[in-house]
Amino acid sequence: MPTVTPTQLPQSVAQAFWRFAIPSIVAMLVSGLYQIIDGFFVGRYVGSEGLAGINMAIPLLGLIMGFGLLIGMGGGSVLSQYRGEKNLYATQATLVTALFLVVGIGLFASLVFITFGKSGLHLQGATGHTLMLSWQYVEIMSYGALISIGASAMPMLVRNDDSPNMATLFIVVGALMNIVLDYVFLGMLGMGLKGAAVATLIAQLATCVLCLRYFISSKAKTILSFNQFDSSIAKRMMQLGASNLVMFIYMSFIIALHNRLFMDYGDTTQLAAFAIVGYLASCYYFFAEGLVSGLQPPVSYYLGAKQYQRIIQTVKLAFSVTVGSGIAVVIVLNCFPEFFASFFTHANEPLIEATKVGIRLHLMALFLDGFLFMASIYFVAVGKGGQALFVSVGNMVVQLPFLFILPRLWGIEGVWLSVPLSNIVFTAIVLPMLLINLNGLRNKQPLSAEAALLSKCQQ
């Protein structure tokens, strides 16, 4: 069977982790700018109703991104494992299979969202002008679902092809285009949410084209070949990536339910405040997702190479940085809430006050979201798709009772508190799972040469 010798990971566990984590963090933060930039320009040029409208669209867009991560994270994990095993044929087959899935799932997603997208907005309580604004955004993004899925998945494949810097560059190019086009379409031409959607799709298309060009260039370790679609590899990719899709289904559902609850117990001002709090939280979410995504390539490689101790060391490093940075973000946001809220609105005092309440209550356990991201990605990286899926599904299941009970007891404050309180409960379940798995790896650690010699002498 043909083999490929991958670029060797650095000797230091920290070097290997940061080599992938830093570009991944940059890539995720820049990728997250798509949403934050849209929110900034919509808040400035459309107003609070525009913020409410775009927040109604986020659950549907989250599903599209989830399909992209299903392919990108699952395919990237399989690609890294085959590279660790030095299996050339399987790496090429994985790449081709992933691209087939991008096209197939992208076309299917477009059909579904064009058909049922407006119904999804109605279920969230969207009516009147808010519904009209939201559908302007969702309709265009639905037609471009294939592009959005490709822009989420393909940079991850480039990254796992041992080219994290190239993957980051491609995403940065798209994000910079999005900033310029948002200003042109919203600020200069006054196209509203329709302009924001067009700007996003053009920028994402640029990222897709750059990724494709990479895989047919001499810089690629895995050259795009004419291998056929491999159903067994596709099944493996979807098993490993399923937790990411479910996590985004969960996030979309939770945001949609929040939207409905804020409309039921409040008004568009409360919903606009939730949008702003979501944008602020996204800064940490994308940092944390990028950080823990950087955990996946080296851990999958170490798994293929049977270097279990390095897996444990990598997870400890990722945990300390993810949780520590989350605590720091919570402190900073609570110290300067008005400053951060003012980025998205012009001196709208009711909106700023509602946003300050949301920062204090909704984001108090923000760092636990980072931990849960890390646990899910870790289980994907070590091939434990079932455990990864449990983390994603369980997180949704645990939150539902809080979302249905607390608003009835405490009104708007109950809506804000539902997620942080449920995260505390679910972390108490996931943390022991993670520790048990790591202890299992510690027990599988191969004997060193000296220990093996001593064991033979004792026999």
Long-range contacts (C-beta under 8 A, 24 or more apart in sequence): 1-87, 1-89, 2-87, 2-88, 2-89, 3-86, 3-87, 3-88, 4-83, 4-86, 4-87, 4-88, 4-91, 4-221, 4-222, 5-86, 6-83, 6-84, 6-86, 6-162, 6-221, 6-301, 7-162, 7-221, 9-298, 9-301, 13-298, 13-310, 13-313, 13-314, 13-317, 14-317, 16-298, 16-310, 16-314, 17-294, 17-295, 17-298, 17-314, 17-317, 17-318, 18-294, 19-164, 19-298, 20-159, 20-164, 20-293, 20-294, 20-295, 20-296, 20-297, 20-298, 21-290, 21-291, 21-293, 21-294, 21-295, 21-318, 22-164, 22-294, 23-159, 23-164, 23-165, 23-167, 23-168, 23-294, 24-159, 24-164, 24-167, 24-168, 24-290, 24-291, 24-293, 24-294, 25-287, 25-290, 25-291, 25-294, 26-168, 26-171, 26-172, 26-290, 27-155, 27-159, 27-164, 27-167, 27-168, 27-171, 27-172, 27-290, 28-286, 28-287, 28-289, 28-290, 28-293, 29-283, 29-286, 29-287, 29-290, 30-168, 30-171, 30-172, 30-174, 30-175, 31-152, 31-155, 31-171, 31-174, 31-175, 31-286, 32-282, 32-283, 32-285, 32-286, 33-175, 33-178, 33-179, 34-174, 34-175, 34-178, 34-200, 34-203, 34-204, 35-61, 35-279, 35-282, 36-279, 36-282, 36-283, 37-175, 37-178, 37-179, 37-182, 38-182, 38-196, 38-199, 38-200, 39-275, 39-276, 39-279, 39-344, 40-279, 40-343, 40-344, 41-182, 41-183, 41-186, 41-187, 41-196, 42-186, 42-192, 42-193, 42-196, 43-272, 43-276, 43-343, 43-344, 43-345, 44-187, 44-344, 44-346, 45-186, 45-187, 45-190, 45-192, 46-133, 46-186, 46-192, 46-193, 48-268, 48-269, 48-272, 48-345, 48-348, 48-351, 49-129, 49-130, 49-133, 49-268, 49-272, 50-133, 50-192, 50-193, 51-271, 51-272, 51-275, 51-276, 51-344, 51-345, 52-130, 52-268, 52-271, 52-272, 52-275, 53-126, 53-130, 53-131, 53-132, 53-133, 53-134, 53-136, 53-137, 53-193, 54-133, 54-134, 54-137, 54-193, 54-196, 54-275, 55-255, 55-259, 55-271, 55-272, 55-274, 55-275, 55-278, 56-121, 56-124, 56-126, 56-130, 56-131, 56-134, 56-259, 57-121, 57-134, 57-137, 57-138, 57-141, 57-193, 58-252, 58-255, 58-278, 59-120, 59-124, 59-251, 59-252, 59-253, 59-255, 59-256, 59-259, 60-113, 60-117, 60-120, 60-121, 60-138, 60-141, 60-142, 60-252, 61-138, 61-141, 61-148, 62-248, 62-249, 62-251, 62-252, 62-255, 63-109, 63-113, 63-248, 63-249, 63-252, 64-109, 64-113, 64-141, 64-145, 64-148, 64-149, 64-152, 65-148, 65-149, 65-152, 65-248, 66-244, 66-245, 66-246, 66-247, 66-248, 66-249, 66-252, 67-105, 67-106, 67-109, 67-145, 67-149, 67-152, 67-245, 68-102, 68-148, 68-149, 68-150, 68-151, 68-152, 68-153, 69-152, 69-153, 69-156, 69-241, 69-244, 69-245, 69-248, 70-105, 70-153, 70-238, 70-241, 70-242, 70-244, 70-245, 71-98, 71-101, 71-102, 71-105, 71-149, 71-152, 71-153, 71-237, 71-241, 72-98, 72-152, 72-153, 72-154, 72-155, 72-156, 72-157, 72-241, 73-156, 73-240, 73-241, 73-244, 73-293, 73-296, 73-377, 73-380, 74-236, 74-237, 74-238, 74-239, 74-240, 74-241, 74-242, 74-244, 74-380, 75-101, 75-153, 75-156, 75-157, 75-160, 75-237, 75-241, 76-156, 76-157, 76-159, 76-160, 76-296, 76-297, 77-160, 77-237, 77-240, 77-241, 77-296, 77-300, 77-380, 77-381, 77-383, 78-233, 78-236, 78-237, 78-240, 79-157, 79-160, 79-161, 79-222, 80-160, 80-296, 80-297, 80-300, 80-301, 80-304, 81-300, 81-301, 81-303, 81-304, 81-383, 82-304, 83-160, 83-161, 83-162, 83-221, 83-222, 83-301, 83-304, 84-300, 84-301, 84-302, 84-303, 84-304, 84-305, 85-304, 89-227, 90-233, 91-221, 91-222, 92-222, 92-223, 92-224, 92-225, 92-227, 93-227, 93-228, 93-230, 93-233, 94-222, 94-230, 94-233, 94-237, 95-157, 95-161, 95-215, 95-222, 95-224, 95-225, 95-227, 96-224, 96-225, 96-226, 96-227, 96-228, 96-229, 96-230, 97-229, 97-230, 97-233, 97-234, 97-237, 98-153, 98-157, 98-237, 99-154, 99-224, 100-229, 100-234, 101-234, 101-237, 101-238, 102-146, 102-149, 102-150, 102-153, 102-154, 103-146, 105-149, 106-145, 106-146, 106-147, 106-148, 106-149, 106-150, 107-145, 107-146, 109-142, 109-145, 109-146, 109-149, 110-142, 110-143, 110-144, 110-145, 110-146, 113-138, 113-141, 113-142, 113-145, 114-139, 114-142, 114-143, 117-142, 120-256, 123-256, 123-260, 124-256, 124-259, 124-260, 124-263, 125-259, 125-260, 125-263, 125-264, 126-259, 130-268, 133-192, 133-193, 134-193, 136-192, 136-193, 136-194, 136-197, 137-193, 137-194, 137-196, 137-197, 138-197, 139-197, 140-194, 140-197, 140-198, 140-201, 141-197, 141-200, 141-201, 144-197, 144-201, 144-204, 144-205, 147-201, 147-204, 147-205, 147-208, 148-200, 148-201, 148-204, 150-204, 150-207, 150-208, 150-211, 151-204, 151-205, 151-207, 151-208, 154-207, 154-208, 154-211, 154-212, 155-207, 155-211, 156-293, 157-211, 157-215, 158-211, 158-214, 158-215, 159-293, 159-297, 160-296, 160-297, 161-215, 161-220, 161-221, 161-222, 162-221, 162-297, 163-214, 163-219, 163-220, 163-221, 164-294, 164-297, 166-214, 166-219, 167-211, 169-210, 170-207, 170-210, 170-211, 170-214, 171-207, 173-206, 173-207, 173-210, 174-203, 174-204, 174-206, 174-207, 175-203, 177-202, 177-203, 177-206, 178-202, 178-203, 239-385, 240-380, 240-383, 240-385, 240-388, 241-380, 242-385, 242-388, 242-389, 243-376, 243-379, 243-380, 243-385, 243-388, 243-389, 243-391, 243-392, 244-376, 244-380, 244-392, 246-389, 246-392, 246-393, 246-396, 247-373, 247-376, 247-391, 247-392, 247-395, 249-392, 249-396, 250-392, 250-393, 250-395, 250-396, 253-396, 254-396, 254-399, 254-403, 254-419, 257-403, 258-403, 258-415, 261-403, 261-407, 261-415, 262-412, 262-415, 264-407, 265-407, 265-411, 265-412, 265-415, 266-412, 269-350, 269-351, 269-354, 270-354, 270-412, 272-345, 272-351, 272-354, 273-351, 273-354, 273-355, 273-357, 273-358, 274-358, 274-362, 275-344, 276-341, 276-344, 276-345, 276-351, 276-355, 276-358, 277-355, 277-358, 277-359, 277-362, 277-363, 279-344, 280-333, 280-340, 280-359, 280-363, 281-362, 281-363, 281-366, 281-369, 283-329, 284-325, 284-326, 284-329, 284-366, 284-369, 284-370, 285-369, 285-370, 285-373, 287-325, 288-322, 288-325, 288-326, 288-369, 288-370, 288-373, 288-374, 289-373, 291-318, 291-321, 291-322, 291-325, 291-370, 291-374, 292-318, 292-322, 292-370, 292-373, 292-374, 292-377, 292-378, 293-377, 294-318, 295-374, 295-377, 295-378, 295-381, 296-377, 296-380, 296-381, 299-378, 299-381, 299-382, 300-381, 300-382, 303-381, 303-382, 303-383, 306-446, 308-441, 308-442, 308-444, 308-445, 308-446, 309-442, 309-445, 311-382, 311-438, 311-441, 312-438, 312-441, 312-442, 315-374, 315-378, 315-434, 315-438, 318-374, 318-378, 319-371, 319-374, 322-367, 322-370, 322-371, 322-373, 322-374, 323-367, 323-370, 323-371, 324-367, 325-367, 325-370, 326-366, 326-367, 326-368, 326-369, 326-370, 326-371, 327-367, 329-366, 329-367, 330-363, 330-364, 330-366, 330-367, 333-359, 333-363, 334-359, 334-360, 334-363, 357-412, 357-413, 357-416, 358-416, 361-413, 361-416, 361-417, 361-420, 362-416, 362-417, 362-419, 362-420, 363-420, 364-420, 365-419, 365-420, 365-421, 365-423, 365-424, 366-420, 368-420, 368-423, 368-424, 368-427, 369-423, 371-427, 371-430, 371-431, 372-423, 372-426, 372-427, 372-430, 375-430, 375-431, 375-433, 375-434, 378-434, 378-437, 379-437, 382-437, 382-441, 384-437, 387-433, 387-437, 390-433, 391-430, 391-433, 394-426, 394-429, 394-430, 395-422, 395-423, 395-426, 398-422, 398-425, 398-426, 398-429, 399-423, 399-426
